[in-house]
Amino acid sequence: MKTLTLKLPDDLNTRLNMVSKKKGISKSHVVRKALAVFFVREEKPMEGSFLSFAEDLSGCIDAPPDLSTKKKYMEECGQSIHRPFAVLTRDAENAE
């Protein structure tokens, strides 16, 4: 394994120390996992339509054929959905 030396801002260093202690793993292991998650996300092609990404899910639930025909299903339609940084960080911590 190769050695890497890097400079971290204080906030990242604090978070790295906290995760390392909480999980009982080395800081190097936390950084390796975070890099692995980053590289996997970067390698995923983002070309194509939503249908091409979700076609295997089409028809997998029992629901009305067109949810847009009922107003109650449209109440939250168009609202912005953001994944907070904490969720992304938790995802990175749980990835192997």
NORVEN-V816352 format. One record per backbone hydrogen bond with DSSP energy under -0.5 kcal/mol. NH is the residue of the N-H (numbers start at 0). CO is the residue of the C=O. E is the energy in kcal/mol with one decimal. If there is no record, write none. Layout:
# NORVEN-V816352
NH | CO | E
NH | CO | E
This chain:
# NORVEN-V816352
12 | 8 | -2.4
13 | 9 | -2.5
14 | 10 | -2.2
15 | 11 | -2.7
16 | 12 | -2.4
17 | 13 | -2.3
18 | 14 | -2.7
19 | 15 | -2.4
20 | 16 | -2.4
21 | 17 | -2.7
22 | 18 | -2.7
23 | 19 | -1.2
24 | 19 | -1.8
29 | 25 | -1.8
30 | 26 | -2.4
31 | 27 | -2.5
32 | 28 | -2.4
33 | 29 | -2.4
34 | 30 | -2.6
35 | 31 | -2.3
36 | 32 | -2.3
37 | 33 | -2.4
38 | 34 | -2.8
39 | 35 | -2.2
40 | 36 | -2.4
41 | 37 | -2.2
42 | 38 | -1.8
43 | 39 | -1.0
52 | 48 | -1.2
53 | 49 | -2.0
54 | 50 | -1.2
56 | 53 | -1.9
57 | 53 | -0.8
57 | 54 | -0.6
59 | 56 | -2.2
62 | 60 | -0.9
68 | 65 | -1.8
69 | 66 | -1.3
70 | 68 | -0.5
72 | 69 | -1.4
73 | 69 | -0.6
73 | 70 | -1.3
74 | 71 | -0.6
76 | 73 | -1.1
78 | 75 | -1.8
81 | 79 | -0.5
83 | 81 | -0.7
86 | 83 | -0.9
87 | 83 | -1.7
88 | 84 | -2.7
89 | 85 | -2.4
90 | 86 | -2.5
91 | 87 | -2.1
92 | 88 | -2.2
93 | 89 | -1.8
94 | 90 | -0.8
